[in-house]
Amino acid sequence: MSLLCDLQINLNQDFTFFVNKGLISEYSGFLKKMIKQNNKNNRIILHIEDFPGGSNGFDLVSRFCYTNGRGISINVSNVSILYCSSVFLEMTENLSLQTEKFLEGMFYWSWNDIVSCLKSCEQVFLHADSYGLVDKLVFGVLAKIAQGSDMSQVFASISTSSSASTSSMSPETAKTRSTSRSFSCKTSNEWWFEDLSSLGPKIIEKLVKNLGSYDQNNDSLVLTRFLLHYLKTKVHYKSNNKLEYAGLADTAVQGVILIAKTAFCCRKLLWVLRVLSGFSISKESRNGLERVIGEMLDQATLDDLLIPTREKGEKGVYDVDLVIRLLKVFVSSCNTEGDEDLKFRRMGKLTDKYLREISPDQNLEVSKFLEVAESLPGSARDWFDGLFRAIDIYLESHPNLSSGDRTKLCRCLNYKKLTLEICKQLAKNPKIPPSIAVQALKSQQLSNETLPDSREDKIKLNKTRNSRKYLEEKPILVRLKGFGISERLVDGFEDDLRVDLERRHWHKVMDHSEKVCKEKKSEIVSRLATHGHFHSSSNFPRLC
């Protein structure tokens, strides 16, 4: 081995450097102590673990030592590695002084320079964080944001403390620094979102914590919007460790919950839930977000509710369990509100549309279908036609369903609230069990289609009842011989209907006859009075 390279350094068990021990020990207090401890042998081998920056960092330090500081140029790209390496090697009287002096001028840097320097800390994050470098750069970033936004009041205290922590400045120097910005300020407070989205989750978490808004302390709309933007850019990267983002996702949820009803619509909240669900948010955060969404679920559309399943091994195309939970929250929140009837009706129509959309899913179980259908009270539907269509689609898509399951599926129907046309379709539908068809027709016949509550539907039903087509087609409802129902049961229904119709017809005939008699009586009285044939009503002959 050459005398000029009498020190072997094995770095992080991956790289080996041969250097002159006398030269390197003049710059590094750390290496000088290690060499002294192993000076018994002519050939010294040192093992260094967890060196900041790895081989790249040690290569920069070696060149600095061999050229007496003239071989490298300190810039925003390498200052973080050089700073951490110099602190690690205890180069306090040379490289550390130069890097610290360079960092003191960060407020002169452009916006892009300070973001680039902060990003370079990611490869030496543990060391940069423990040495306080990350905090210094974060303070610099926040100061730039405050200068370029209408958020000075938010970051004022932080900028002040960062200035004091880095160096003491005169008023003239502070004024010069504040006017030395090299970035273009936009009118929106969100101009910095895209640039900071390139940073790693640990640095962003550090930024949020320095703002004092981490986790449940988040009450800032701008910060919440940034976190949502940031997480949206990371959700599709499969290489990311989603657990690293869990803290940021929970912080975003807390901000959303706090300002949800004033700053977010239901569609936006459902989008937030879709994005943040990919980052393992806590159960408490998920429940809080679902509670806020459920309370305004009547504002949602069909597309909003069609949320794909995310969990591996979870059956079904759509996340039906989520919709069920949201419906339960909606029902419980409406119990104390005065306009609950209007909300329930709107939600009833939306739920029926949702059921019709998910019914073709082969993995949708009968129990899940019923849980969705029965989550709303009966008053949520003026008519159950939409729900019957969903059942019809489900039966069509699941032809192998047992008779018991088909009967169970129809339990969510209120037969009294089926229109005439839908009841006819139910009776003719071969997929509907005969017992259900009979039960539906019997309810229609006995209840005489109980009127709904709304005035519009009452008018609609009255028009249908009074139509000639309705009166002519009504007897068709009992013609069920094609469905395997016993002739005796069918004849019983027909006899009851025939007796009822004959009774009504007889009353109409009697009423008409009595009216004709009264008219004839009046006519005859008038004629006899004119010719003077009698002088009192007692002489009038009995006509009827």
Buried (B, 14 or more C-beta within 10 A) or exposed (E): EEEEEBBBBBBEEEBEBEBBBEBBBBBBBBBBEBBEEEEEEEEBEBEBEEBBBBBBBBBBBBEBBBEEBEEBEBEBEBBBBBBBBBBBBBBEEBBBEBBBEBBEEBBEBBBEBBBBBBBBBBBBBEBBBEBEBBBBBBBBBBBBBBBBBEBEEBBEEBBEEBBEEBEEBEEEEEEEBEEEBEBEEEEEBEBBBEBBBEBBBBBBBBBBBBBEBBBBBBEBBBBBBBBBBBBBEBBEEEEBEBEBBBBBBBBBBBBBBBBBEEBBBBBBBBBBBBBBBBBBBBEEBBEBBBBBBBBBBBBBEEEBBBBEBEEEEEEBBBBBBBBEBBBBBBBEBBEEEEEBBEBBBBBBBBBBBBBBBBBEBEEBBBEBBBBBBEBBEEEBBBBBBBBBBBBBBBBEEBEEBEEEBBBBBBEBBBBBBBBBEBBBBBBBBEBBBBEBBBBBBBBBBEEEBEEBEEEEBEEBBEEBBEEEEEEEEBEEBBBBEEBEBEEEEBEEBBEEBEEEEEEEEEEEEEEEEEEEEEEEBEEEEEEBEEEEEEEEEEEEEEEE
